[in-house]
Amino acid sequence: MLKITAIENGPYMIETDAQSLEIEREGNKEEIKKNVIYLCRCGHSNNKPFCDGSHSRVGFQAKAVKIQKLT
């Protein structure tokens, strides 16, 4: 399962049934031992690609959207 939700006025929430996720940034691979992560959608996070809550500070506004893989 992979589910992506653009939270209203907030980040992308990525949900998977995997017990961990691997990301690669700046040539380094990282294992994240979570099945839910939040990715920045406003462009102001100091911890990109992850959300740090900056969307609230800058007044980011965008509608919610759900994206799901069809089987």
N, C-alpha and C positions, 0 to 999 in steps of 0.2 A: 504494500500500500504506500502510495505517495500522495499527500494532499498539501496543496499550497493555498493559503488564504491571505489575501491582502486585507489586513485589518483596517476598518474605517479610521482615517486620520492617523494611522500607525504603520508598523512594519509588516513585512511578509512573515507569516508563520508557516514554517515547513514542518510537516509531521510525517513520520515514516514508522513502519513496524520494525525496522532494524534497531538493534540495541546501541549502535553507534554510527557516526557519520565521519567521513574523511573529507577534509577540505584542503585545498592547496592555495596558498597565497604567498606572493613574493618568493616563489620557488621553494617554499617549505610546506611539507605536509603535516597536518595536525589531525589527530583522532579526537572526536568529540563524543563522549560517552553519554549521549542524550538521544532521545528519539523525537524531540521537538526543539527547534531553534528559531530564532527571530532575526531576520535580515533587514538591514536598513533600506527604507524606501524613500526617505526624504533627502538623502545625500549629505546630511550634517553630522552623522555619527563619527566619533573619534576612534571607534573600534571597528571600522568597516572590514568585512561585510556585515558585521553584527550590529544590531540595534543597541544603542545606549540610552534611549529615551529622549534624544535631542528633538524628535518630532514635536514633542509637547512644548519645548522651549521656543521653537521657531514658528509654531502655529501651523504646522503642515496639515493640509486638508486634501483628502482623496477618498473616494467611495470604496466600500468593501467589495471584494471580488473573490470568488472561490474557484479554484482550478483543481480538477481531479482527473486522474488517469482512468480511462474507460477500459473495461476488460472485454 
